[in-house]
Amino acid sequence: MSRLVLPSRRLLASIFAGAALMFSCSAHAEEIVVYEALDFAGGAAKAFTAKTGIDVKIVELESTGEVLGKVAAEGDHPQFDVLWLEGSAIFDRLGQSGYLMALPDLASRTAYTDLGKKLVSPSGLYLPTNVSTTAIAVNTKKVSQQDIPTSWADLTKPVFKNVVGAKDPNLSGPAYQWLAGLFQTMGEDKAKALLTSALTNKKISGLPSGGVLNKQLLTGNAAIGVAQDSATYSKAAGGEPLIEVYPTEGVVATPSSIAISAKSAHADAARSSWNSF
């Protein structure tokens, strides 16, 4: 897994400004349906509606796995126009199965940064919107200033025994990608030793989603979380006592991407309105 530099807020805004054009449709469209499992899609959709007058119905599920399950269950009768999820390989698989519409020309019309250009898929099945990463979420009401961890290794300290929460990589795409990156960068033996020493409370170290992890951090037994930074910042912006610490060992970035359903009634209008922004 490639290690990428995290974007600034300016980069995130510029990438989304281009990718959000995929929401575009004719003025006659009443609503665009977006399936997602992110923490910031709702705010982006509201901003888009305010700018265009086009309504966006957000269907937010707890995890990428739940979204993919819903898409699979709908089969040949998809109820979504747009998918917005973390990852890239999942979009390649969905495209190969006929769920997505390839629009390779759209990327060339987007003012991507150098990072964005590297993430664009040759297939044209999806467009990257931003990158996020898994790092260390800290509840500052549960952890004193002097004890705030600065590395993955710090999570093995006695002060954090039984209070480190994490998601199940079998259920969470970002958790799987974090785990893969950890093994790649640290080596198998060191990574296993770290996980064994840090994730000592089994009740909170195999949680099904970021939403459940956030609940444990705020009102449950977790004081520290191996969490997606976008989720932490979303909660912090709402006034919750959470901060995100990027460990000194480094992090592995995960791209988020957006795609249009192969059967979306708004796809042609999305293409034709690309230059309207």
Secondary structure as a PSIPRED ss2 file (coil, helix, strand):
# PSIPRED VFORMAT (PSIPRED V4.0)

   1 M C   1.000  0.000  0.000
   2 S C   1.000  0.000  0.000
   3 R C   1.000  0.000  0.000
   4 L C   1.000  0.000  0.000
   5 V C   1.000  0.000  0.000
   6 L C   1.000  0.000  0.000
   7 P C   1.000  0.000  0.000
   8 S C   1.000  0.000  0.000
   9 R H   0.000  1.000  0.000
  10 R H   0.000  1.000  0.000
  11 L H   0.000  1.000  0.000
  12 L H   0.000  1.000  0.000
  13 A H   0.000  1.000  0.000
  14 S H   0.000  1.000  0.000
  15 I H   0.000  1.000  0.000
  16 F H   0.000  1.000  0.000
  17 A H   0.000  1.000  0.000
  18 G H   0.000  1.000  0.000
  19 A H   0.000  1.000  0.000
  20 A H   0.000  1.000  0.000
  21 L H   0.000  1.000  0.000
  22 M H   0.000  1.000  0.000
  23 F H   0.000  1.000  0.000
  24 S C   1.000  0.000  0.000
  25 C C   1.000  0.000  0.000
  26 S C   1.000  0.000  0.000
  27 A C   1.000  0.000  0.000
  28 H C   1.000  0.000  0.000
  29 A C   1.000  0.000  0.000
  30 E C   1.000  0.000  0.000
  31 E E   0.000  0.000  1.000
  32 I E   0.000  0.000  1.000
  33 V E   0.000  0.000  1.000
  34 V E   0.000  0.000  1.000
  35 Y E   0.000  0.000  1.000
  36 E E   0.000  0.000  1.000
  37 A C   1.000  0.000  0.000
  38 L C   1.000  0.000  0.000
  39 D C   1.000  0.000  0.000
  40 F C   1.000  0.000  0.000
  41 A H   0.000  1.000  0.000
  42 G H   0.000  1.000  0.000
  43 G H   0.000  1.000  0.000
  44 A H   0.000  1.000  0.000
  45 A H   0.000  1.000  0.000
  46 K H   0.000  1.000  0.000
  47 A H   0.000  1.000  0.000
  48 F H   0.000  1.000  0.000
  49 T H   0.000  1.000  0.000
  50 A H   0.000  1.000  0.000
  51 K H   0.000  1.000  0.000
  52 T H   0.000  1.000  0.000
  53 G C   1.000  0.000  0.000
  54 I C   1.000  0.000  0.000
  55 D E   0.000  0.000  1.000
  56 V E   0.000  0.000  1.000
  57 K E   0.000  0.000  1.000
  58 I E   0.000  0.000  1.000
  59 V E   0.000  0.000  1.000
  60 E E   0.000  0.000  1.000
  61 L C   1.000  0.000  0.000
  62 E C   1.000  0.000  0.000
  63 S C   1.000  0.000  0.000
  64 T H   0.000  1.000  0.000
  65 G H   0.000  1.000  0.000
  66 E H   0.000  1.000  0.000
  67 V H   0.000  1.000  0.000
  68 L H   0.000  1.000  0.000
  69 G H   0.000  1.000  0.000
  70 K H   0.000  1.000  0.000
  71 V H   0.000  1.000  0.000
  72 A H   0.000  1.000  0.000
  73 A H   0.000  1.000  0.000
  74 E H   0.000  1.000  0.000
  75 G C   1.000  0.000  0.000
  76 D C   1.000  0.000  0.000
  77 H C   1.000  0.000  0.000
  78 P C   1.000  0.000  0.000
  79 Q C   1.000  0.000  0.000
  80 F C   1.000  0.000  0.000
  81 D C   1.000  0.000  0.000
  82 V E   0.000  0.000  1.000
  83 L E   0.000  0.000  1.000
  84 W E   0.000  0.000  1.000
  85 L E   0.000  0.000  1.000
  86 E E   0.000  0.000  1.000
  87 G C   1.000  0.000  0.000
  88 S C   1.000  0.000  0.000
  89 A H   0.000  1.000  0.000
  90 I H   0.000  1.000  0.000
  91 F H   0.000  1.000  0.000
  92 D H   0.000  1.000  0.000
  93 R H   0.000  1.000  0.000
  94 L H   0.000  1.000  0.000
  95 G H   0.000  1.000  0.000
  96 Q H   0.000  1.000  0.000
  97 S C   1.000  0.000  0.000
  98 G C   1.000  0.000  0.000
  99 Y C   1.000  0.000  0.000
 100 L E   0.000  0.000  1.000
 101 M C   1.000  0.000  0.000
 102 A C   1.000  0.000  0.000
 103 L C   1.000  0.000  0.000
 104 P H   0.000  1.000  0.000
 105 D H   0.000  1.000  0.000
 106 L H   0.000  1.000  0.000
 107 A H   0.000  1.000  0.000
 108 S H   0.000  1.000  0.000
 109 R C   1.000  0.000  0.000
 110 T C   1.000  0.000  0.000
 111 A C   1.000  0.000  0.000
 112 Y C   1.000  0.000  0.000
 113 T C   1.000  0.000  0.000
 114 D H   0.000  1.000  0.000
 115 L H   0.000  1.000  0.000
 116 G H   0.000  1.000  0.000
 117 K H   0.000  1.000  0.000
 118 K H   0.000  1.000  0.000
 119 L H   0.000  1.000  0.000
 120 V C   1.000  0.000  0.000
 121 S C   1.000  0.000  0.000
 122 P C   1.000  0.000  0.000
 123 S C   1.000  0.000  0.000
 124 G C   1.000  0.000  0.000
 125 L C   1.000  0.000  0.000
 126 Y C   1.000  0.000  0.000
 127 L E   0.000  0.000  1.000
 128 P E   0.000  0.000  1.000
 129 T E   0.000  0.000  1.000
 130 N E   0.000  0.000  1.000
 131 V E   0.000  0.000  1.000
 132 S E   0.000  0.000  1.000
 133 T E   0.000  0.000  1.000
 134 T E   0.000  0.000  1.000
 135 A E   0.000  0.000  1.000
 136 I E   0.000  0.000  1.000
 137 A E   0.000  0.000  1.000
 138 V E   0.000  0.000  1.000
 139 N E   0.000  0.000  1.000
 140 T C   1.000  0.000  0.000
 141 K C   1.000  0.000  0.000
 142 K C   1.000  0.000  0.000
 143 V C   1.000  0.000  0.000
 144 S C   1.000  0.000  0.000
 145 Q H   0.000  1.000  0.000
 146 Q H   0.000  1.000  0.000
 147 D H   0.000  1.000  0.000
 148 I C   1.000  0.000  0.000
 149 P C   1.000  0.000  0.000
 150 T C   1.000  0.000  0.000
 151 S C   1.000  0.000  0.000
 152 W C   1.000  0.000  0.000
 153 A H   0.000  1.000  0.000
 154 D H   0.000  1.000  0.000
 155 L H   0.000  1.000  0.000
 156 T H   0.000  1.000  0.000
 157 K C   1.000  0.000  0.000
 158 P H   0.000  1.000  0.000
 159 V H   0.000  1.000  0.000
 160 F H   0.000  1.000  0.000
 161 K C   1.000  0.000  0.000
 162 N C   1.000  0.000  0.000
 163 V C   1.000  0.000  0.000
 164 V E   0.000  0.000  1.000
 165 G E   0.000  0.000  1.000
 166 A C   1.000  0.000  0.000
 167 K E   0.000  0.000  1.000
 168 D C   1.000  0.000  0.000
 169 P C   1.000  0.000  0.000
 170 N C   1.000  0.000  0.000
 171 L C   1.000  0.000  0.000
 172 S C   1.000  0.000  0.000
 173 G H   0.000  1.000  0.000
 174 P H   0.000  1.000  0.000
 175 A H   0.000  1.000  0.000
 176 Y H   0.000  1.000  0.000
 177 Q H   0.000  1.000  0.000
 178 W H   0.000  1.000  0.000
 179 L H   0.000  1.000  0.000
 180 A H   0.000  1.000  0.000
 181 G H   0.000  1.000  0.000
 182 L H   0.000  1.000  0.000
 183 F H   0.000  1.000  0.000
 184 Q H   0.000  1.000  0.000
 185 T H   0.000  1.000  0.000
 186 M H   0.000  1.000  0.000
 187 G C   1.000  0.000  0.000
 188 E H   0.000  1.000  0.000
 189 D H   0.000  1.000  0.000
 190 K H   0.000  1.000  0.000
 191 A H   0.000  1.000  0.000
 192 K H   0.000  1.000  0.000
 193 A H   0.000  1.000  0.000
 194 L H   0.000  1.000  0.000
 195 L H   0.000  1.000  0.000
 196 T H   0.000  1.000  0.000
 197 S H   0.000  1.000  0.000
 198 A H   0.000  1.000  0.000
 199 L C   1.000  0.000  0.000
 200 T C   1.000  0.000  0.000
 201 N C   1.000  0.000  0.000
 202 K C   1.000  0.000  0.000
 203 K C   1.000  0.000  0.000
 204 I C   1.000  0.000  0.000
 205 S C   1.000  0.000  0.000
 206 G C   1.000  0.000  0.000
 207 L E   0.000  0.000  1.000
 208 P C   1.000  0.000  0.000
 209 S C   1.000  0.000  0.000
 210 G H   0.000  1.000  0.000
 211 G H   0.000  1.000  0.000
 212 V H   0.000  1.000  0.000
 213 L H   0.000  1.000  0.000
 214 N H   0.000  1.000  0.000
 215 K H   0.000  1.000  0.000
 216 Q H   0.000  1.000  0.000
 217 L H   0.000  1.000  0.000
 218 L H   0.000  1.000  0.000
 219 T H   0.000  1.000  0.000
 220 G C   1.000  0.000  0.000
 221 N C   1.000  0.000  0.000
 222 A C   1.000  0.000  0.000
 223 A C   1.000  0.000  0.000
 224 I E   0.000  0.000  1.000
 225 G E   0.000  0.000  1.000
 226 V E   0.000  0.000  1.000
 227 A E   0.000  0.000  1.000
 228 Q E   0.000  0.000  1.000
 229 D H   0.000  1.000  0.000
 230 S H   0.000  1.000  0.000
 231 A H   0.000  1.000  0.000
 232 T H   0.000  1.000  0.000
 233 Y H   0.000  1.000  0.000
 234 S H   0.000  1.000  0.000
 235 K H   0.000  1.000  0.000
 236 A H   0.000  1.000  0.000
 237 A H   0.000  1.000  0.000
 238 G C   1.000  0.000  0.000
 239 G C   1.000  0.000  0.000
 240 E C   1.000  0.000  0.000
 241 P C   1.000  0.000  0.000
 242 L E   0.000  0.000  1.000
 243 I E   0.000  0.000  1.000
 244 E E   0.000  0.000  1.000
 245 V E   0.000  0.000  1.000
 246 Y C   1.000  0.000  0.000
 247 P C   1.000  0.000  0.000
 248 T C   1.000  0.000  0.000
 249 E C   1.000  0.000  0.000
 250 G C   1.000  0.000  0.000
 251 V C   1.000  0.000  0.000
 252 V C   1.000  0.000  0.000
 253 A E   0.000  0.000  1.000
 254 T E   0.000  0.000  1.000
 255 P E   0.000  0.000  1.000
 256 S E   0.000  0.000  1.000
 257 S E   0.000  0.000  1.000
 258 I E   0.000  0.000  1.000
 259 A E   0.000  0.000  1.000
 260 I E   0.000  0.000  1.000
 261 S E   0.000  0.000  1.000
 262 A C   1.000  0.000  0.000
 263 K C   1.000  0.000  0.000
 264 S C   1.000  0.000  0.000
 265 A C   1.000  0.000  0.000
 266 H C   1.000  0.000  0.000
 267 A H   0.000  1.000  0.000
 268 D H   0.000  1.000  0.000
 269 A H   0.000  1.000  0.000
 270 A H   0.000  1.000  0.000
 271 R H   0.000  1.000  0.000
 272 S H   0.000  1.000  0.000
 273 S C   1.000  0.000  0.000
 274 W H   0.000  1.000  0.000
 275 N H   0.000  1.000  0.000
 276 S H   0.000  1.000  0.000
 277 F C   1.000  0.000  0.000
